Amino acid sequence: MGVVRGVILDESVFLAEGGDDKNVSSLRLGVESLIRILFLSRIHMGISYGVGLPDDKVSILKRIASLYSLDCFILNDPVSEVMPGWSNTDDGSIIYLVSNKKELLPKLSSYNWLIVVLNVGGESSCDTPNILQIENLEELPLIMCNLNKRSIGTNAVTVGYIMKPSRVEDFAKRGAFPLCPTQNGLMFIPLSSKLPLSSQLKDVDIVLHKATDEILSIEENKLTFTQNMQELQRYLDQHRDCCVIDPLSNIYTLLDRLEIQQVLLDLVELNTKGSYLIRGAHFLKVDNFDEFNFVTGLTEARLSLPCIVKPKVACGVSDAHKMAIVFRVNDFKNLRVPLPAVIQEYVDHSSTLYKFYVLGEQIFYAVKKSIPNADILMKLSNGDDLKPIVFDSLKSLPTADSVNDSGASNHGMTRNESIDLKLVTDAANWLRRRLQLTIFGFDVVIQDGTHDHVIVDVNYLPSFKEVPDDISIPAFWEAIRNKFDCWMSK
């Protein structure tokens, strides 16, 4: 059998009967999620149904077929008359997924498809050795990967990923998570919370996660993950030989803004006489806004107003991105930013932010509009008598466009175009070695006047959407493959 290139779903898998009323039907739970996975993996799909299926049920099938551009047809003999393109070929094979239709199996066996039977409740419906049986729809992607691995040999690597649905959708829409092998042999399957994780992981070669999305709380430096992530954490603790991008212990630094800032202090190793400086922002930790001596503290930390105030917790909780820009010392009192907090140097950077992405040994960057310089921010705050500007960095940022000043957004842009890419590339490689991470991102601003290159944020497994997909996705795959090959060599 070749690589799986197509999946036909029988209406018995697709439709679920509604209670005692045999005339009422709806989609079986999980079937649309499966179709979505196959669709985003660009797997050729079809829906088949028998003669005599009620019109209302046919209408449901055709609606989904239209939504996902599926073939929808009546199963009949001979196959060539009604289903052109659905016979097995040399470059691929077809799976027919059916549920508890014993009377249909002899007919299906003549079509040269691989028959997979969904046995709801685990009751066997056949004893035919060349027919596979599953109990849950979520098992099908893993079966497909195992079949593909058997077909293409030892070069195939199965990547099991665990992320929140919106993150999965974002990556999958860009073709990052294909079920069929990539050019370097990777196949991606979702790790489902509806199946025992251990049973899925025994057939997975490498685990990819976005654990920073799975944090429920951080209290006294103790993390609480979602149930699914806790299960993965237990599994990884018990199976130290499991290849994972990246070990959970390696990402903990990025959960704490204070730890990140302390790591960035060591960037001084990269600075040489006669070149621009690369550094982290000056910073100060504060546990209580009412009791701290800000006049002394800011001076000792080499900070001047305005400053940007951020929660110490960098991600994973609802208010981790609630920040404030403070212009006066007295306004630190009663500031609505979660404690403990990090007061960070506000760097005038002419509204220009450089987002860098490290994908294994490859480094990319994009230029984005950012918060304006301090003088423009003061215009934003002028109506409130320079009161702090409080914002959520994930939702909206203070921008120069908010000020009726046509020159604000272009101020200093020419100066900031001369970024020292070698310097930042050296810093990216330094961070990769220091943090021992495979895929991460960081933000750089260039300080007006001094031209210091200042790293203001570091984050794990970013979306890297600003980099064109035809460049970033192959680099993403290469980073994963190289990590696996390196792990295997050890």
N, C-alpha and C positions, 0 to 999 in steps of 0.2 A: 504493500500500500504506500502511495506517495504522500507528500505533504497535503494536509487537509486544506482544500480550496473552497469548499462549499458545505453548507448545512441546510437541510430541508427539515422544517418543523411540521409534523403532522398536526392536524386540528385537535387531535386527542391530547396533545401536549399543550396546545395553545389555549384551549377553552376549558374552563372549570364549570361544572354544573352548580347552579345556585340553589342550595337547600333541597327541599322536597319537590320544588316546582321544576320539572324537567324541561319546561319551555323557557326557563331563565338561565342565562349563562353569562360569564364574564371572563376576563383574562385570568389565567392561572397565576397565582402569586409567584413572582420572580421571573416570569417569562419575558416581560418587557425589559427588565434589567439585563437579562441574557441577550436579548436582541440588540440592546444598546451596546453591549460589549463587543458582540460580533460585528455590528455595523461600524463602530469606530475602529475596528481592526481591519476593516475593508474585506471581510469575509463575504463571499457570494451567498445570499440567503434566499430561500423559497418557503412558501407555505402551501401545503397540499390539503385537500379535503375530499371527501367521498361524494358520490352522486346522492342527492336527496337531503343534503344538509340544509336545514331551515334557512330561509333568506336572511333572518335577523342575525344568525351566526355567520353566514357568509359575509354579510355587511361589516361585521366586526373585523373579520380577517382581512377584507379588502381595505379597510380604513388603515390598519396597521401596515399593510403591504405598501400602501401609497405613501404613508408617513416616512418609511425607511427605504423606499425604492426596492421592495422585494418582489420576486416572482410569486404570483398566486395562481394556482391551477388545480384542476380536478385530477386526482390520481387515477390513471386508466392505462390500459394496454392498447397498442404498444407504446413504450415510453417515447420513442422518437417522434410520434405524432403530436404529442401534447406538451412535451417538456424538452425542447431543443436546448442543448447546452448542459443538460443535467446528467449526462452519462459520464462515467469515470474516464479520465484521460491519462496520458503518460505523465503529465506534469502536475497531477494532483488527484485527490480523491474526495468523495462525497460522503457525508454522514447524514443518515436519515434518523431523526429522533421521533420516537413514537411512544405512546403510553398505553400499556395493558390492552393491546389489540391482538389477541392471539390469532384471530381469523385472518389478519392482514399479513402476518409474518411470512407465510409461504410465498405469497405474491411478491413481497418486498425482496425476498432472498434472490429472486431472479433478476434483479436490476443492477447487480454488481455494485451496490452501495454497502457501506459499513452500517449495520443497523445497531442503534443504541436504544434500549428500552428503558423508559422511566417507570420504575416500579414503586409507586407511591405506597408507603407502608412497609416496603421491603419484601413484599410477596413476589416470589419468582413467577414469571409468566411464561418462561420457556426454558428448555434445556439445551438449546442449540449452542454448540461451543463457539461458533464464530459470531455470535450476537453478544454485544456488551450490555450490561445492565447497571443502572445507577438508581439511587434513591432520591437524589435532589438535583434540580436543574443546575445548581452552583457547581456540580462536579464536572460538567461538560468542558469548560475551558481547560481544566487540568488534564482531562482525557485527551483533548486535542493536542496539547503540548507534548504529552507522553508519546502519542502516535507520531508526531512530527519528529521528536527526538529519535525514535526508533528508525524513522525513515532517513534522516540526514546524518545520523551517526554521532560520534563523540564530540564533534565540534559544537553541538547544540547545548545551550545553557538556558535553564528556566529561571526567570526572575519573578519571584512572588512579591507583590507590592501591597502595602497597607497604608491607606491615606483616607482622609475624609472625602465624601462623594464629590464635592465641588472641586477639590484638588485633582482627583482622578479625571473628572470631566475635562478640566483645563488641559492636562497633559495628553489625554486620549484624543481629544479633538485635533490636536496638532500632530497626531500619528506617532506619539512617543511610546505607546504601549501596545504594540501589535502582538496578536496571538501567533501569527505565522513568523517564521524566523527572519530576523533582520539580515543584512549582508554580512554581519559578523556573528551570526548564529544565536542571537538572543530572542527569547520568547517571553512575553509578559502575561502573568495571570493575576487577577485580584485575589487576595486572601480574604475569604468570606467569613464573616462573624457567625454565619448560619451553619458552618461545618466545624468540627473539631480542628483547631489550628495544627495540632501535631500531625494529624493525618494528611493535611495539605503540605506541610513543610517537609515531609519525608521524600516528596517528589520534586522539591524546589532546590535549586543549586545556590541561589543567592537571594537575600531578602533586601528589599528596598522600602524604606519607610520615611514618613514625614512626622516623626514623633512630636515635634514642636506644635503640631496641630491637635495632638491627642491629649494635651494636658488639661486636667480638670481643675487642679489647684496646686499652688506652691505655698506651703506654710512652713516657716522655720527651716528653709532649705530642703524640705521634704516634698518630693513630687508625687502627685496622684494622677495616674493616667486613666484613660477610658478602659473599660473592661477588656476590649479586644487587644489594646496595647499592653495591658498588664499581663495578659496571657502570652503575648509575644515576648515580653520581658522575662517571664519565668522560663520560657522555652530557651531563650538565648543564654540565660544563666546556667541552665542544665546542659546545654550543648555548646560548649566553648569553641568547638571546631566549625560552627556554622559561619558561612561567609555572609557578612551583612554590611550594607552601606547606610549609615556607618554605625559602629558600635555606640550604644546609647551613652556610654561613659564619655565618648569623645564629643558629644554635642552639649554636654552639661554646661560647659563654659559659655556657650552662646545663649543660654537661658538667663544669664545674669549680666546686666550692663556694667556692673562694677568689675566683674572678672574680665570682661572683654577689654575695658579701659586699661586694666592692669597688664594684660597681655600686650596691648599696643604700646605701652611704655618702652618695651624692649625693641621696638622698631629702630631705636637709636643705633642699633648694630649696623643698619644699612646705610646710614648717612656718612657721606664723605665730604671733605673740604672742597668748596668750589661748585657744588651741585645743590639743587633744591632739597629742602628737608622733606622727608616723609615721616609723619607722626600721627599719634592719636590726639584727640582734643584734650585740653586741660580739663580736669574734673575734680569733683568733691562729693563725698558721700554725706548725706544728712538723714538722721533718724527722726528728728523732731523739728518742725519749722518754727515752733514757738520758743524753744529753749536754746537754739544754736546762735552763736555769735558770728553773724554773717560778715561783719566788717573785717574781723580778723581772719576768719576762715577763707573768704574769697581772696584776700591778699596773699595768704600763705599758699593757696592753690594756683596762683598766677591767673586768677579769673577777674574779669572786669564786666560790668553791666553793659548791655543786656546779656543774660544767660538763658540757656534752655534747660528746663527741668524735666527729667524723665523718671518713671518708676524704675527701681532697681531690677524688677522682674521684666525681662525683655520680651517675652511672648507666652502664649498659652492660656492667659487669663483675660477676662473681659476688659479690664482697665489697664493692661500692660502698655497700651499705646496712647494713653491719656497724658498729654504733655502741656507745658506752659512756657511762654517766653516772658521773662521778668525783667523790668526796666529799672526798678527801684528796690533798695534793700528792704524797706518796710513792707513791701508787697509779698515777701516770702511767707509772712505770717498768714495763717489760715488759707494757704494756697491749696487749690483743689487738685492735687496730684498725689497719688497713693504713696505712702511711706513704707519702707525706706526708699529714698530717692537719690538720684545722681544729678548733681548740678554740673552742666557741661558748658564748656566755652562755646559762645555763639560766634561762628566764623563768618565774616563778611565774604561772600563768594559769588556775588553778582548773579544770583538766582540760577546758577548752573551746577548741576549734580552729575557726577560720573558714576554709573552703576557698573561694577565689575563682577563678572561671573567666572568662577573657576570650575571647569568641568574636567576633572582629572588633571592632565598636564596642559590642557588647552585653556586659554584665557581670552575672554571677550569683554567688550564694554559697550555701553550705550550712554548717550548724553540726554539728560532730562531737565525740565524746568524745575526749579526749587524755590524755597523760601527766599524772599529778597533781603537785601542788606538792612542793617539796623536802622539807618535813617528812613528807609521806606516803611519799615515796621512801625516806627514811631508815628508816621502819618496814619497807619492803620489804627493805632491805639489812641490817637490824639483826642478823639471825641470822648473817650473814657478817662481822660486825664492820665494817660500812660499806664493804665491798669494792665495787669498781665493778660496776654493773649492765650487763652486755653483752647486746645484743639485735640482731636483724635487723629493721629498721623495716618491711620488706615483709611480714614474717610475723607478728610479734607485738610489742606495746609493753607496757612496764610500766604497769599501770592501777591506779586506786584500788580496783577490785574485788578486787585481789589482797591487799588489807589488810583485816583484820577490824575495820573502822571504818565504821559505818553512815553517819556524817556526811561521810565523806571525799569522796565523789563529788559532793556538793552544795555543798561549801565554796566560797563566793565566787561562785556562779552568778549571783546577782542583780546583782552589780556588773558582770559581764561581758556582761550583756544589752544594755548601752547602747553598742554599737559605733557609731562615727562613720562611717556609710556614705559620706557625701560625701568624707570624708578618704581612705578606702580607694579609692573610685572615682577620685578624682584621682590616687592612686598607681598604680592599674591603667592609666589612660590614659598616665601618665608612663612606666611600664614598657613599654607597647606602642610608644610612640614611640622610647624609648631602645634597646630590644632589636630593634625592627623585626620583630616577630612578629605573626602573624595569630591564632593559637590557642595559648593557654598558660594556666597556672594558678599560683597562689601561695597560701601558707598564712600566716594572720595569727593571732597570739595577743595578748591584751590583758593587759598587766602589772598584777598586783595592786598597789594602792597608787598608783602613778604614772599608771595608765591609758594608758601608752604603747602605741601600736599597733605591734607588732613583726612584721615579715615574716621568717619563719624558713626558707622554702623557696620555690623557683621551679622549675617544670617545664614541659616542652614537650608539647603536644598531649595533655592529660590526658583521661581517659575521661568526665569530667563526669557520672558516673552518678547523683550525688546530686540533680541537677536533673531534674525530670520530663521525660520524653521529648517530650511534646507541646509543651514550651517550648524545650528545648535543641536538639533535632534541627533544627527550622526555623531557629533562630539559627545553628547550625552550617552549614547550607546557605547562609544569607544571607551569612555571613562569607566563604565560599569564592567565592560569586558576586560579591560586592563586590570581592574581591581580583582576580578575573579581569577584571571590567569596568574597574577602575582601571588594571590592567596594559595592557588593550587601548587605553585612552584615551591612553596614553603612546606 
